[in-house]
């Protein structure tokens, strides 16, 4: 695992939100979802991150590798083609 997608970076860039809005519970809340499972459980965290990734794909995000390890150092992978982001997620509106 020398390359991966940092979902927090992808989420922040795609929805144009600051880093302090990319905590797992905040990302879920902004997408109108609630946390499923026990907090800080690796399996439950992974499932919730997958739910966020699925929603991002549905919203038109092109998820790409954005971090890697090179020579023991964490490196940011930048895309040569800028991606258009979507507007910040809105809480779903419920009809009465």
N, CA, C and O atoms as a GROMACS GRO file, in nm:
protein
  384
    1UNK      N    1   0.085  -0.118   0.000
    1UNK     CA    2   0.000   0.000   0.000
    1UNK      C    3   0.089   0.124   0.000
    1UNK      O    4   0.113   0.184   0.104
    2UNK      N    5   0.137   0.160  -0.116
    2UNK     CA    6   0.221   0.279  -0.128
    2UNK      C    7   0.147   0.397  -0.188
    2UNK      O    8   0.200   0.508  -0.194
    3UNK      N    9   0.022   0.373  -0.235
    3UNK     CA   10  -0.061   0.480  -0.291
    3UNK      C   11  -0.202   0.459  -0.238
    3UNK      O   12  -0.248   0.346  -0.221
    4UNK      N   13  -0.272   0.570  -0.212
    4UNK     CA   14  -0.408   0.559  -0.162
    4UNK      C   15  -0.485   0.688  -0.187
    4UNK      O   16  -0.428   0.789  -0.229
    5UNK      N   17  -0.614   0.682  -0.159
    5UNK     CA   18  -0.700   0.800  -0.166
    5UNK      C   19  -0.727   0.844  -0.023
    5UNK      O   20  -0.784   0.769   0.056
    6UNK      N   21  -0.686   0.964   0.009
    6UNK     CA   22  -0.718   1.024   0.139
    6UNK      C   23  -0.856   1.087   0.121
    6UNK      O   24  -0.870   1.193   0.059
    7UNK      N   25  -0.958   1.021   0.175
    7UNK     CA   26  -1.095   1.064   0.151
    7UNK      C   27  -1.120   1.204   0.208
    7UNK      O   28  -1.202   1.279   0.154
    8UNK      N   29  -1.050   1.240   0.316
    8UNK     CA   30  -1.068   1.374   0.374
    8UNK      C   31  -1.024   1.481   0.274
    8UNK      O   32  -1.092   1.582   0.257
    9UNK      N   33  -0.910   1.459   0.209
    9UNK     CA   34  -0.863   1.554   0.108
    9UNK      C   35  -0.958   1.560  -0.010
    9UNK      O   36  -0.994   1.668  -0.057
   10UNK      N   37  -1.000   1.443  -0.058
   10UNK     CA   38  -1.090   1.438  -0.173
   10UNK      C   39  -1.222   1.508  -0.140
   10UNK      O   40  -1.273   1.586  -0.221
   11UNK      N   41  -1.276   1.482  -0.023
   11UNK     CA   42  -1.402   1.542   0.020
   11UNK      C   43  -1.387   1.694   0.027
   11UNK      O   44  -1.470   1.768  -0.027
   12UNK      N   45  -1.282   1.741   0.093
   12UNK     CA   46  -1.261   1.886   0.107
   12UNK      C   47  -1.246   1.955  -0.027
   12UNK      O   48  -1.302   2.062  -0.048
   13UNK      N   49  -1.170   1.894  -0.117
   13UNK     CA   50  -1.149   1.953  -0.250
   13UNK      C   51  -1.276   1.950  -0.334
   13UNK      O   52  -1.308   2.047  -0.402
   14UNK      N   53  -1.347   1.840  -0.329
   14UNK     CA   54  -1.466   1.824  -0.413
   14UNK      C   55  -1.580   1.914  -0.368
   14UNK      O   56  -1.642   1.982  -0.450
   15UNK      N   57  -1.607   1.916  -0.238
   15UNK     CA   58  -1.718   1.997  -0.187
   15UNK      C   59  -1.675   2.138  -0.147
   15UNK      O   60  -1.757   2.218  -0.101
   16UNK      N   61  -1.547   2.168  -0.165
   16UNK     CA   62  -1.494   2.303  -0.135
   16UNK      C   63  -1.521   2.343   0.010
   16UNK      O   64  -1.576   2.451   0.037
   17UNK      N   65  -1.482   2.256   0.102
   17UNK     CA   66  -1.498   2.286   0.245
   17UNK      C   67  -1.361   2.287   0.311
   17UNK      O   68  -1.270   2.218   0.265
   18UNK      N   69  -1.345   2.364   0.420
   18UNK     CA   70  -1.216   2.370   0.488
   18UNK      C   71  -1.185   2.239   0.561
   18UNK      O   72  -1.274   2.158   0.589
   19UNK      N   73  -1.057   2.221   0.592
   19UNK     CA   74  -1.010   2.097   0.655
   19UNK      C   75  -1.084   2.067   0.785
   19UNK      O   76  -1.104   1.950   0.818
   20UNK      N   77  -1.124   2.170   0.861
   20UNK     CA   78  -1.193   2.143   0.986
   20UNK      C   79  -1.334   2.088   0.965
   20UNK      O   80  -1.402   2.052   1.061
   21UNK      N   81  -1.379   2.082   0.840
   21UNK     CA   82  -1.509   2.023   0.808
   21UNK      C   83  -1.495   1.883   0.748
   21UNK      O   84  -1.589   1.830   0.689
   22UNK      N   85  -1.375   1.822   0.764
   22UNK     CA   86  -1.352   1.690   0.704
   22UNK      C   87  -1.331   1.581   0.808
   22UNK      O   88  -1.269   1.478   0.779
   23UNK      N   89  -1.381   1.602   0.928
   23UNK     CA   90  -1.381   1.493   1.027
   23UNK      C   91  -1.493   1.398   0.988
   23UNK      O   92  -1.594   1.439   0.932
   24UNK      N   93  -1.474   1.270   1.017
   24UNK     CA   94  -1.567   1.167   0.971
   24UNK      C   95  -1.712   1.199   1.008
   24UNK      O   96  -1.799   1.195   0.921
   25UNK      N   97  -1.739   1.230   1.133
   25UNK     CA   98  -1.877   1.256   1.175
   25UNK      C   99  -1.933   1.381   1.107
   25UNK      O  100  -2.052   1.384   1.074
   26UNK      N  101  -1.851   1.482   1.086
   26UNK     CA  102  -1.897   1.605   1.021
   26UNK      C  103  -1.927   1.578   0.874
   26UNK      O  104  -2.027   1.627   0.821
   27UNK      N  105  -1.840   1.501   0.807
   27UNK     CA  106  -1.865   1.470   0.666
   27UNK      C  107  -1.998   1.396   0.652
   27UNK      O  108  -2.078   1.428   0.564
   28UNK      N  109  -2.020   1.296   0.737
   28UNK     CA  110  -2.145   1.221   0.732
   28UNK      C  111  -2.265   1.312   0.756
   28UNK      O  112  -2.364   1.307   0.684
   29UNK      N  113  -2.254   1.395   0.859
   29UNK     CA  114  -2.364   1.486   0.893
   29UNK      C  115  -2.396   1.580   0.778
   29UNK      O  116  -2.513   1.601   0.745
   30UNK      N  117  -2.293   1.636   0.714
   30UNK     CA  118  -2.313   1.727   0.602
   30UNK      C  119  -2.376   1.660   0.482
   30UNK      O  120  -2.439   1.725   0.399
   31UNK      N  121  -2.359   1.529   0.473
   31UNK     CA  122  -2.419   1.453   0.363
   31UNK      C  123  -2.556   1.397   0.401
   31UNK      O  124  -2.617   1.324   0.323
   32UNK      N  125  -2.604   1.432   0.522
   32UNK     CA  126  -2.735   1.386   0.566
   32UNK      C  127  -2.736   1.243   0.615
   32UNK      O  128  -2.840   1.178   0.616
   33UNK      N  129  -2.620   1.194   0.656
   33UNK     CA  130  -2.608   1.056   0.706
   33UNK      C  131  -2.572   1.059   0.853
   33UNK      O  132  -2.519   1.158   0.904
   34UNK      N  133  -2.602   0.949   0.920
   34UNK     CA  134  -2.558   0.937   1.059
   34UNK      C  135  -2.451   0.829   1.065
   34UNK      O  136  -2.441   0.744   0.977
   35UNK      N  137  -2.371   0.835   1.171
   35UNK     CA  138  -2.264   0.737   1.190
   35UNK      C  139  -2.327   0.603   1.222
   35UNK      O  140  -2.412   0.595   1.311
   36UNK      N  141  -2.287   0.499   1.152
   36UNK     CA  142  -2.333   0.362   1.180
   36UNK      C  143  -2.225   0.288   1.255
   36UNK      O  144  -2.110   0.282   1.210
   37UNK      N  145  -2.259   0.232   1.370
   37UNK     CA  146  -2.164   0.149   1.444
   37UNK      C  147  -2.106   0.220   1.564
   37UNK      O  148  -2.159   0.319   1.614
   38UNK      N  149  -1.994   0.165   1.610
   38UNK     CA  150  -1.925   0.218   1.727
   38UNK      C  151  -1.814   0.312   1.682
   38UNK      O  152  -1.734   0.276   1.595
   39UNK      N  153  -1.807   0.433   1.740
   39UNK     CA  154  -1.699   0.526   1.704
   39UNK      C  155  -1.561   0.466   1.731
   39UNK      O  156  -1.540   0.396   1.830
   40UNK      N  157  -1.469   0.492   1.642
   40UNK     CA  158  -1.330   0.449   1.651
   40UNK      C  159  -1.311   0.299   1.634
   40UNK      O  160  -1.204   0.246   1.662
   41UNK      N  161  -1.415   0.230   1.590
   41UNK     CA  162  -1.401   0.089   1.551
   41UNK      C  163  -1.348   0.091   1.408
   41UNK      O  164  -1.410   0.151   1.320
   42UNK      N  165  -1.236   0.025   1.385
   42UNK     CA  166  -1.176   0.026   1.251
   42UNK      C  167  -1.272  -0.021   1.144
   42UNK      O  168  -1.279   0.038   1.036
   43UNK      N  169  -1.346  -0.128   1.172
   43UNK     CA  170  -1.439  -0.181   1.073
   43UNK      C  171  -1.554  -0.083   1.049
   43UNK      O  172  -1.590  -0.056   0.935
   44UNK      N  173  -1.610  -0.029   1.156
   44UNK     CA  174  -1.722   0.065   1.141
   44UNK      C  175  -1.676   0.194   1.075
   44UNK      O  176  -1.747   0.249   0.990
   45UNK      N  177  -1.558   0.245   1.112
   45UNK     CA  178  -1.505   0.364   1.046
   45UNK      C  179  -1.490   0.339   0.896
   45UNK      O  180  -1.526   0.424   0.814
   46UNK      N  181  -1.437   0.222   0.860
   46UNK     CA  182  -1.417   0.189   0.718
   46UNK      C  183  -1.548   0.184   0.642
   46UNK      O  184  -1.557   0.233   0.530
   47UNK      N  185  -1.650   0.126   0.704
   47UNK     CA  186  -1.781   0.119   0.638
   47UNK      C  187  -1.839   0.259   0.617
   47UNK      O  188  -1.897   0.288   0.513
   48UNK      N  189  -1.822   0.346   0.717
   48UNK     CA  190  -1.873   0.482   0.704
   48UNK      C  191  -1.796   0.562   0.600
   48UNK      O  192  -1.855   0.641   0.527
   49UNK      N  193  -1.665   0.541   0.593
   49UNK     CA  194  -1.584   0.607   0.490
   49UNK      C  195  -1.628   0.559   0.351
   49UNK      O  196  -1.635   0.638   0.257
   50UNK      N  197  -1.658   0.430   0.339
   50UNK     CA  198  -1.706   0.375   0.212
   50UNK      C  199  -1.839   0.440   0.173
   50UNK      O  200  -1.861   0.468   0.055
   51UNK      N  201  -1.927   0.464   0.269
   51UNK     CA  202  -2.055   0.530   0.242
   51UNK      C  203  -2.031   0.671   0.188
   51UNK      O  204  -2.100   0.716   0.096
   52UNK      N  205  -1.933   0.741   0.246
   52UNK     CA  206  -1.900   0.876   0.199
   52UNK      C  207  -1.846   0.868   0.056
   52UNK      O  208  -1.885   0.948  -0.030
   53UNK      N  209  -1.757   0.773   0.030
   53UNK     CA  210  -1.699   0.758  -0.104
   53UNK      C  211  -1.808   0.729  -0.207
   53UNK      O  212  -1.805   0.784  -0.317
   54UNK      N  213  -1.902   0.643  -0.173
   54UNK     CA  214  -2.012   0.611  -0.265
   54UNK      C  215  -2.093   0.736  -0.295
   54UNK      O  216  -2.126   0.762  -0.411
   55UNK      N  217  -2.124   0.814  -0.192
   55UNK     CA  218  -2.200   0.938  -0.212
   55UNK      C  219  -2.123   1.036  -0.301
   55UNK      O  220  -2.181   1.101  -0.388
   56UNK      N  221  -1.991   1.046  -0.278
   56UNK     CA  222  -1.910   1.136  -0.359
   56UNK      C  223  -1.913   1.093  -0.506
   56UNK      O  224  -1.924   1.177  -0.595
   57UNK      N  225  -1.904   0.963  -0.531
   57UNK     CA  226  -1.911   0.913  -0.668
   57UNK      C  227  -2.046   0.944  -0.729
   57UNK      O  228  -2.055   0.984  -0.846
   58UNK      N  229  -2.154   0.927  -0.651
   58UNK     CA  230  -2.289   0.959  -0.700
   58UNK      C  231  -2.302   1.107  -0.732
   58UNK      O  232  -2.375   1.145  -0.823
   59UNK      N  233  -2.231   1.191  -0.657
   59UNK     CA  234  -2.235   1.336  -0.680
   59UNK      C  235  -2.142   1.380  -0.793
   59UNK      O  236  -2.135   1.499  -0.825
   60UNK      N  237  -2.070   1.285  -0.854
   60UNK     CA  238  -1.987   1.316  -0.969
   60UNK      C  239  -1.838   1.331  -0.942
   60UNK      O  240  -1.764   1.375  -1.029
   61UNK      N  241  -1.794   1.295  -0.823
   61UNK     CA  242  -1.652   1.304  -0.791
   61UNK      C  243  -1.572   1.196  -0.864
   61UNK      O  244  -1.616   1.081  -0.874
   62UNK      N  245  -1.457   1.233  -0.914
   62UNK     CA  246  -1.365   1.138  -0.977
   62UNK      C  247  -1.256   1.110  -0.872
   62UNK      O  248  -1.156   1.180  -0.866
   63UNK      N  249  -1.278   1.007  -0.792
   63UNK     CA  250  -1.181   0.976  -0.686
   63UNK      C  251  -1.051   0.926  -0.747
   63UNK      O  252  -1.050   0.834  -0.829
   64UNK      N  253  -0.942   0.989  -0.706
   64UNK     CA  254  -0.810   0.955  -0.759
   64UNK      C  255  -0.711   0.941  -0.643
   64UNK      O  256  -0.730   0.999  -0.536
   65UNK      N  257  -0.605   0.865  -0.666
   65UNK     CA  258  -0.496   0.857  -0.569
   65UNK      C  259  -0.447   0.998  -0.542
   65UNK      O  260  -0.418   1.074  -0.636
   66UNK      N  261  -0.436   1.035  -0.414
   66UNK     CA  262  -0.390   1.170  -0.381
   66UNK      C  263  -0.278   1.172  -0.277
   66UNK      O  264  -0.231   1.278  -0.238
   67UNK      N  265  -0.235   1.054  -0.232
   67UNK     CA  266  -0.121   1.045  -0.141
   67UNK      C  267  -0.043   0.917  -0.173
   67UNK      O  268  -0.098   0.819  -0.222
   68UNK      N  269   0.088   0.922  -0.142
   68UNK     CA  270   0.172   0.805  -0.162
   68UNK      C  271   0.292   0.815  -0.071
   68UNK      O  272   0.324   0.921  -0.017
   69UNK      N  273   0.359   0.703  -0.055
   69UNK     CA  274   0.486   0.698   0.018
   69UNK      C  275   0.597   0.685  -0.084
   69UNK      O  276   0.592   0.597  -0.171
   70UNK      N  277   0.696   0.772  -0.075
   70UNK     CA  278   0.812   0.765  -0.164
   70UNK      C  279   0.937   0.788  -0.080
   70UNK      O  280   0.953   0.893  -0.019
   71UNK      N  281   1.023   0.689  -0.078
   71UNK     CA  282   1.146   0.701  -0.001
   71UNK      C  283   1.119   0.720   0.149
   71UNK      O  284   1.194   0.788   0.218
   72UNK      N  285   1.010   0.660   0.196
   72UNK     CA  286   0.975   0.672   0.337
   72UNK      C  287   0.907   0.802   0.374
   72UNK      O  288   0.879   0.825   0.492
   73UNK      N  289   0.879   0.887   0.276
   73UNK     CA  290   0.816   1.016   0.301
   73UNK      C  291   0.674   1.019   0.243
   73UNK      O  292   0.649   0.966   0.135
   74UNK      N  293   0.583   1.080   0.317
   74UNK     CA  294   0.447   1.100   0.269
   74UNK      C  295   0.448   1.210   0.164
   74UNK      O  296   0.500   1.319   0.188
   75UNK      N  297   0.392   1.181   0.048
   75UNK     CA  298   0.389   1.276  -0.062
   75UNK      C  299   0.244   1.298  -0.105
   75UNK      O  300   0.164   1.205  -0.107
   76UNK      N  301   0.212   1.421  -0.140
   76UNK     CA  302   0.082   1.451  -0.199
   76UNK      C  303   0.094   1.430  -0.349
   76UNK      O  304   0.189   1.476  -0.412
   77UNK      N  305  -0.004   1.363  -0.405
   77UNK     CA  306  -0.008   1.340  -0.549
   77UNK      C  307  -0.105   1.441  -0.607
   77UNK      O  308  -0.224   1.440  -0.575
   78UNK      N  309  -0.054   1.527  -0.692
   78UNK     CA  310  -0.143   1.626  -0.754
   78UNK      C  311  -0.182   1.579  -0.893
   78UNK      O  312  -0.106   1.510  -0.961
   79UNK      N  313  -0.298   1.617  -0.932
   79UNK     CA  314  -0.348   1.583  -1.064
   79UNK      C  315  -0.302   1.690  -1.162
   79UNK      O  316  -0.299   1.809  -1.129
   80UNK      N  317  -0.266   1.649  -1.282
   80UNK     CA  318  -0.226   1.747  -1.382
   80UNK      C  319  -0.347   1.818  -1.441
   80UNK      O  320  -0.334   1.924  -1.502
   81UNK      N  321  -0.465   1.759  -1.422
   81UNK     CA  322  -0.587   1.818  -1.474
   81UNK      C  323  -0.675   1.858  -1.355
   81UNK      O  324  -0.715   1.771  -1.277
   82UNK      N  325  -0.704   1.986  -1.341
   82UNK     CA  326  -0.790   2.026  -1.229
   82UNK      C  327  -0.930   1.967  -1.245
   82UNK      O  328  -0.984   1.961  -1.355
   83UNK      N  329  -0.987   1.922  -1.134
   83UNK     CA  330  -1.121   1.866  -1.135
   83UNK      C  331  -1.220   1.971  -1.087
   83UNK      O  332  -1.191   2.050  -0.997
   84UNK      N  333  -1.335   1.970  -1.148
   84UNK     CA  334  -1.440   2.060  -1.103
   84UNK      C  335  -1.504   2.000  -0.980
   84UNK      O  336  -1.529   1.879  -0.975
   85UNK      N  337  -1.530   2.082  -0.881
   85UNK     CA  338  -1.595   2.035  -0.760
   85UNK      C  339  -1.743   2.059  -0.765
   85UNK      O  340  -1.795   2.133  -0.849
   86UNK      N  341  -1.810   1.995  -0.675
   86UNK     CA  342  -1.954   2.015  -0.661
   86UNK      C  343  -1.977   2.117  -0.552
   86UNK      O  344  -1.886   2.144  -0.472
   87UNK      N  345  -2.094   2.174  -0.546
   87UNK     CA  346  -2.122   2.265  -0.435
   87UNK      C  347  -2.121   2.189  -0.303
   87UNK      O  348  -2.138   2.066  -0.301
   88UNK      N  349  -2.103   2.258  -0.194
   88UNK     CA  350  -2.102   2.196  -0.063
   88UNK      C  351  -2.232   2.118  -0.043
   88UNK      O  352  -2.339   2.162  -0.086
   89UNK      N  353  -2.223   2.002   0.022
   89UNK     CA  354  -2.344   1.922   0.041
   89UNK      C  355  -2.444   1.994   0.128
   89UNK      O  356  -2.408   2.066   0.221
   90UNK      N  357  -2.569   1.975   0.098
   90UNK     CA  358  -2.677   2.036   0.175
   90UNK      C  359  -2.751   1.927   0.250
   90UNK      O  360  -2.761   1.814   0.203
   91UNK      N  361  -2.802   1.962   0.366
   91UNK     CA  362  -2.884   1.867   0.440
   91UNK      C  363  -3.007   1.837   0.355
   91UNK      O  364  -3.065   1.928   0.295
   92UNK      N  365  -3.048   1.709   0.350
   92UNK     CA  366  -3.166   1.677   0.269
   92UNK      C  367  -3.290   1.747   0.325
   92UNK      O  368  -3.306   1.764   0.446
   93UNK      N  369  -3.375   1.787   0.236
   93UNK     CA  370  -3.500   1.850   0.278
   93UNK      C  371  -3.608   1.744   0.281
   93UNK      O  372  -3.624   1.668   0.185
   94UNK      N  373  -3.680   1.738   0.388
   94UNK     CA  374  -3.786   1.639   0.404
   94UNK      C  375  -3.920   1.706   0.379
   94UNK      O  376  -3.946   1.818   0.423
   95UNK      N  377  -4.004   1.635   0.308
   95UNK     CA  378  -4.138   1.687   0.281
   95UNK      C  379  -4.230   1.645   0.392
   95UNK      O  380  -4.219   1.535   0.446
   96UNK      N  381  -4.322   1.733   0.425
   96UNK     CA  382  -4.419   1.702   0.530
   96UNK      C  383  -4.537   1.629   0.474
   96UNK      O  384  -4.629   1.594   0.548
   0.00000   0.00000   0.00000
